[in-house]
């Protein structure tokens, strides 16, 4: 790709000026391409002369960037069916099923969302950081279902990462919980980090960790009496997105997600336990129901909302009968 550098860009730091000129490439990516000898300035005869010093002052003229084909991704494509809610040249939005890990990891080396996206997107992946891979900018736990967005291009990856960093994303989850948090709506603000007692768990910390904020509202209660319901449906809007945030915050209010194997200490009331047994429900009852954001490339306002998956819907139906 070729572009003319002129005007206010002349005299600026070269890598910074080129990042403006070739706005689909990040500054870091351009620096890497310079180091590989793939960025050129055309001389008076139109001959390409390599430029390798990104800190040099930018000179006026035509510049050429030669991108190599994206390197093959290490995870292998797998033809796994996906529920695609939206897709364009820059990003894809899917409804991730429970039981699917996002990234390959020990114990989940295959069958992940990344494997599925590599197969589904194929040649439409322009590459993130020069590698033919989807850009994962947020995650859902393996056993949490719901809406996720992934980048297909560097530009979308940068833009989505910025939106998540500044919390300019509308995210709402639905949780089915034991009892009901009190008060019935509010904001939970804590610090979250690794538990000092179990490094595999996250915990509310008095110091250290990272700030975590969840806005919650009890949508309906099930069983018991008005003061002490047996279970509840709670909507949770994330202001931050820490690991296991909603699961830890609901547990900190004495209302862990039903079925949560890590944070659901203590058994639910017998009628609720019977519903979980009858429906063979064996995961945390948490679903990412809504995701809204401004498209980082087109500027279009996007909003996606999905209903509870069948397993959680069956649990809710059983709770309604209590």
Secondary structure, DSSP 8 states (H G I E B T S, - for coil): -EEEE-GGGTTSBHHHHHHHHTTTS-HHHHHHHHHTT-EEEE-TTS-EEE---TTSB--SEEEEE-----B--SS--------EEEE-SSEEEEEE-TT--SS-BTTBSSS-HHHHHHHHHGGG--BBTTBSS-EE-S---TT-EEEEEEESBHHHHHHHHHHHHTT--EEEEEEEEES--SSSEEEEEEEEEE-SS-TTSEEEESSSSEEEEEEEEEEEEESS-SSS-SEEEEEEEESS--TTHHHHHHHHTT--BTT-TTT--S---HHHHHHHHHTT--S--EEEEEEEEE-TTT--EEEEE----HHHHHHHHHHHT-
